[in-house]
Amino acid sequence: MNNKAPKIAFIGAGNMSSAVIGGMLKGHFNAEQIIACAPSDKHLKPLSEQFGVHTDHNNARACAAAEVVVLGVKPQMLEQVANEISAHLAHKPLIISLAAGIPSASLSQWLGEDLAIVRAMPNTPSLVGVGAAGLYANDNCSAEQRELAESIQASVGLVKWLEEEALIDSIIAVSGSGPAYFFLAMEAMINEGVQQGLDRDSATELTIQTVLGAATLAQHSDVDVLELRRRVTSPGGTTAQAIAHFEEHGLRELFSGAMQACSNRAREMAKELG
């Protein structure tokens, strides 16, 4: 990408934008390509000091000079921001939206019907370079623009392309909101470890390392997670007793219901905000 060195404007400089910028600079992008915009210096100053990227308070000015515009603002703010920058997109930059619940049709209506738009749904582990993101491109995107969008998101983790935009809601349920499910499970494990006599620091360290180990093993294994679970669950043993308790109390159904509620809320947000 450095051969063409596309200018990339980040509108919104919160945690997710910061994570993506940091990942890009560890890869094949350079600080001269990037400008970050936000109303105040609260987030801009750290980005400038840590990464050496350009910063600006003027969204319109940044967009007018960019080949790629990454919308990293909250969904509730996106229509207002879109109205602010729409008149400055006549050069037809690639638009990448990180906002949950805002369909590409709404983005086209606000920004311009003929713009190339990619919806990206990353997650918070992007902050440490092990994120997961689903991408959907509208029909205006060229192969080169898809490649560019993918290279930006791949800077901070795994990328999966979606052929149907509706599947973004499933991505939200699986990976977008997914880290919180495991944080809740970790919280419960830590608290029970303390109840059983471990000090909180030990319970916390052991829980985090166990989750990390399980995920790493699953990632590098040549068998699926079902087989990995079977291998650690000896008949009549301690793990089997714990798994039986989970099954008897409907853990699978709880996950199913929670993830359906998550994707349903994403669709509701599309109606409310889009």
N, C-alpha and C positions, 0 to 999 in steps of 0.2 A: 504493500500500500504506500510505502514511502516514495515510490517513483512518481506518484501523482500527488501525494501529500494533500488529501482533501481536508478542507477546513471543517471542523466539527464543533458545533455550538451546543452546549448543555444548558437548557433552560430549566433552572432549578439546580441547586447545589447541595442537596441533602445527602444522607448516607448512601443511597443507592447510586446516585450520580458520582459521588466521591469514590465508591468502590469500583465502578466501571472505569473511571478515569485512571485510577491507580493501576488497574489491571492492564489497561491499554498501554500505559507507559512502560510496563514490564515486558511488553511484547514488541510489536513492530511499529508502533505509533510513537510520535515524539511530541514534546510539550508545545512546540510551535504550531502544531495543527489544531490545538484545543483551546477553546474559550469557554469559561463557565460564567453563567449569569445568575444573579439573585438580587433581591431588593436591598439587602444589607451586607455588611462585611462579615457577619457572624460565621458564615460558611465559606465565603470567598477567600478570606485572608488565610485560613489554614491550607486551602487548595493552592494558593499562590506560593506560600512559603514551603509547603511540602513537595509539591510537584513542579513548580515553576511554570504553570499554565497561565495564560492570559485570563483576566477577569473583567467583568463589566456589569454595571447596573442596568444597562439599556438592552432589553431583549430584542427589540426591533433592529437595532444596529448590528447586533451579533448575528441574527438570522440572515440579514441582508448579505453578509459576507461569507456565509457558510454553505458548503455542499451537503452537509448532513446536519439536521437539527434534532437533538435528542430531548424529548419532553419528559423531564423528571420531576414535574410538580405533582401535587396531590390531585386526585381525580376531581375533587370539589372545586379546584381552581383552574381546571384545564380550559373550560370554555372561555373564561375571562382572558387567560393568557393567549389562547388561539385568536380571539378577536383583536388582541393587541398586535400580534405579529403577522396576521394573514395578508396584510397589504404589502409585506416585505418579502414575499415568497414567489415573486413573479419569475425568478430564475429556476424555479422548480427543484429545490433541494430534496433529498431523501428525508422523510420524517420518520423518526423512531419514537414511538410512545411507550413509556414504561407504566402507564396508568391502568390500574385494574378497573373493569366495568365500563370503559368508554369504547364503544365499537368503532371500527374504521369508518363506517358510514357517517357517524357524527363528526369524526375528525375531518373527513372530506367536506362535510357541510360547513364546518367552521373555518377550515383552512384553504380549501380549494378543491374542486372536484377532480382535477387532473393531476393531483400530486401522488407521488409514490409514497406509500405509507406501510410501515412495518410495525405491528404491535408486538412488543416483547414483554414477557412475564417472567422476570428474574426473581430470585429469592435472597433473603438476607445473608446466607453463607457466601454470597458473592463478595461480601466484605473481607473474607479471608481467602478468596480465590478458589473456592470449591462450591460455587453456586450451580444452579440448574435453571435453564430458561427455555420456555417455549416461544417460537416465533411464528407469526403469520404475516404474509405479504399480500397486499391487494394487487389487482391486475395491472396497475401502472408501474409496478417494480420491474426493472430489468434484471437480468442475471447478474450483472455487475453490482447493482445495488443490493441484491440479496446477499451476494458474497461479502460486501462491505458490512452490512448489518450483522451478518454471522460472525465476521472477524472481530467486531466490536464486542459482542456479547460473549464470544468464546474466550475473550481475554480474562474472564472471571469465572469460567466453569463450563459445564456441559450445555450444549445447545441442541434442541430438537425442533425441526420444522413441522408445522401443521398445515394440512391441506384445507381444513375447514376452520373458519374463525370461531365457531361455536365451541370448538375444543379448547380454546383459551380458558374457558370456565373450568374444564377438567384439569388443566395445568395448574390453575390456581388451587384447586382442591388437593392435588397431589403434591406439587413441589412449592408453589407459591406460599401457601399457608402451612405446608407440611412441617417445616422446622418447629413451629409452635406445638404441634402434637408431641413431638419428641421432647421438647423442653418440659411440657407438662408431665410426661412419663418420667423424665429425669427428676423433676421436682418430687414426684411421689416416691420414687426409689430412694432418693436422698433422705427424705423425711422418715421413711420406714427404717432405713439403716440406722438413723439416729435413735428411733424408738427401740430398736433392738440392741442398742448399746454402743454403736460406733460414734466417735466424735464427728461433728459436722464436716470438718475439713477432709477427713479420711473418706467419709461417705460420699462427699462431693467428688473428690478426685477419682475414687474407684468407679463411681457411676459414669462420669465423663469418659474415662478411659475404656470402660466396657462398651459404651455406645460407639466410641471411635473405633474400637477393635472390631466390633460386629459389622459396622459399615465398611471398614477397610477389607475385612475378610470376604464379605459379600461382593464387593467391587472386584476383587482379584480372583475369586473362585471360579472354577469351571463348571460348577453346579448351581442350581437356582436356590433361592432362599428357603423353599420348602425342604429341600434335601439337607441344607445346612442346619435347619432346625431339628430335623430327624436325627442327624449325627450327634447333636449335643444333648439329645433327650433319651437317656437310657431308660428302657422299660422298668417301671417300678422305682425309679430313682427320684432324686430331689427335683430336678428340672421337670420331669414328667408330672409331678404333683403340682408344681406352679402352673404349667401349661394347662392342665386339666381344670384348675380353678379359673383361669382366664376364659377357657371355652365354656364352662358351665355358667359363667356370669355374662356371656354375650359380648366378649371383646370385639369380635368381628362385626357384629351388628352395630356396636357403638361407633366403630370406625366408619362403617358404611353410612350410618345416619349423619355423623359429623361431616363427612366429605360431601354428602348430598346437600346438607344445609349450607356449606361453604359455596358450592357452585350455584345453588339457588340464590344466595345473596349477591353473587356476582351478576347474575341476570337481572335481579332487582335493581342493582346499581346502574346497569345499562339503561333501564327504563327511567330511573330517577334523574340521572345526570346526563344521559345521552339525548 
